[in-house]
Amino acid sequence: MATNNIQQTLTFEKEHTGRWYVVLPEWTGGKAALEMVEGADTMLDIMAQGEKEVTLTVSEQNFEGANELILTEDLSNSIGGGMYLLKDYQGEEINHKMWLCEVMTYVFKKLPPVVYFK
């Protein structure tokens, strides 16, 4: 995965168990770290609209049509990753909180204060 690109593409797959995982073929850690939990799974269910796969364009820089995930709590020194808030999605206010684990620092090489996605 090229981390110097402004935008990256991430794919998430829902397994028959109902659990969501980010697809990172180059990941050398355990699969459990790739599971989307604590609100991220709920958001993927909303985005998927019944499908078993979601592909997102993500960036630290705003781009046309992007939604914003705002870091509300840096958990790097405890459980890793951070708590993010999605204030609105597709024009509707939802104020959805989610934990995004230390895989964020693998993808972005840091814990971004804002992640833009579409």
N, C-alpha and C positions, 0 to 999 in steps of 0.2 A: 504494500500500500504506500503510495507516494504521499508523504506528509507535508510536502512543500506546496502542494496544490491548494488553491483557495477553497475549492469545493471537493468533497469526497462523497462517494456513494457507499452506503451501508445497507445491507440486506438483513432482514430479521425473518426467521422461520418459526412457525408454531408446530411443535411436534404433536403426535397423536395423544400425548399425555396432557396436552393443553398448555404446556410451558413454551415460552418464547425464548429464542436464543439469537444473539447477533452472530452472523456468519463471518468469521475471520480465519480463513485458511492458514494464514501465516502465524496464528497464535500458538505459542508453545506451552502455555499454561493449561490448567485443567478446564474441562468443559463447563464445570459448575460456575466458574467466574464469568462465563459468557451468557448466563441466564439473566433475563430481564425480570426483575422482581420489584416489590415495593412501589407500585404505581406505574412503573415503566411498562409492565405487562398489560395493565388496564388501558393505558394510552394506545398501545399497539392493537389491542382488541377493537378500540374505537376506530383507529385508522384503517384496519384491515377490512372492516365491514363484511365479516364472515369468511374472508380469504385466509389462507395459511401462510402468506408471505407479504411482507411490506418492504419496499425499497425506498430509502430516503436519501436525498442530497443534503449533506450537512456542511456547515462552514462556521468559522469564527467571525466571518464578515457577512454583513447583511446582503441579501440578494433579493431580486424581485419575487414577490409571492411567498417569501419565507415566514415561518412562524418563529417565535423566540422562546427559548428555554433559558430562564434566568437563574443563575446560581444564588441560592439563598443561604446555604450553609456549607462551608468547606469542611469535609470530614477526613481530609488527608492524614491527619495525625491520630485518627482513631480507627474507624472501620474502612477508610479509603473512599475515594470518590467524593460525591457531594449531593446535597439536596437541591433539586431544581424545581422551578415553578413555571408552568405553562399557563399564563394568564388567560389567553384566548386561543381558540383553534378554529380555523375557517370562519372567522368573523364572529364567533360566539364566545362569550366570556365563560370560562370553565374553572379557572383557578385550581388547576390540578397539580398536586405535588408528587414528585417522584425522586427516588434515589437512583443515581447513575454511578455505578461502581468504578473501581480503579482502572477498568478497561478504558474509561474516558482518557486517562493520561497516556494510555498506549496509543489510542487513535489520534489524539491531538498533541501529544508530548507535553501536556500540562492540563490543568483543570480550568477550562475556559470560563470566564465570568458570564458569557452569553454564548449559547449555541443556536445557530439559525438552521432551520430545516424545512424541507418541503418534500 
